[in-house]
Amino acid sequence: TLSYLLSKKLKVPFIITEHQGPFSMTSENFWKKNWTKFIMQKADAVLTVSNHLKQEILKSEIYPKQIIVTYNPVDTDLFKLKSNHINKTFLFVGRLDNFKGALRCLEAFNIINEKFPDWKFIIVGDGEDYRPILNYLSNKPLLKLKVKLTGQLSKPEIALEMQQSDFLVFPSKHESFGLVITEALSAGLPVIVGNTTAPIEFVDEKNGILVQFDDIIAIATAIENMISNLKKHHSQEIRNEIISKFGFKSF
């Protein structure tokens, strides 16, 4: 609102970048929606981080003068290509909120972990599911040996974890973009992600597997398939696509 008022006074363009997800946090509240509608429709342009978010805005009957999908830029210099060596490690990175799915990933790994005794699962992040994850592991000593919780890490530390892993699993219920997914892809990691919202705009059979976010069996099957078919994914090709779509130059 302040930007809108300043733009009028200074006679300069007024642009909004929109990241919120899900947009229903705004659109389902009468006052928030109408205030947002007024401001967005006054803007010279609204930039969104995915086509999914663009459609959410339009379905809310908010019609900006221009609405442009820019996506998020990805730091491809930080998230560098992993080695071709298979480390027998996969990871989850993100807030440990229920909708993100870290606990579901752990439950899925528990189903298949005996088939893959040498594989480890790294969970990066903190949040409401941290204690439930510890509780889940407390009576599973063999599984606990294969799981590492790092807590919250810095971006460089996350990049290092990705370079030492083989794939990312991130079955989130909702993502307006999914920056951690594209960071993993930038490192050449294939991904397992939810089959709804923004990630379906850039994840396909070449670089990952789409799963129903709340289907533990489907997640377990996807992890098993990924482990068994890692060699069909080409890290350099995965990375090149992210550079061309979401690198700083493209942005």
Beta strands, then each sheet from edge to edge (+ up, - down):
strand 1: 15-18
strand 2: 45-48
strand 3: 67-69
strand 4: 89-93
strand 5: 120-124
strand 6: 147-151
strand 7: 167-170
strand 8: 191-194
strand 9: 208-211
sheet 1: 1+ 2+ 3+
sheet 2: 6+ 5+ 4+ 7+ 8+ 9+
end
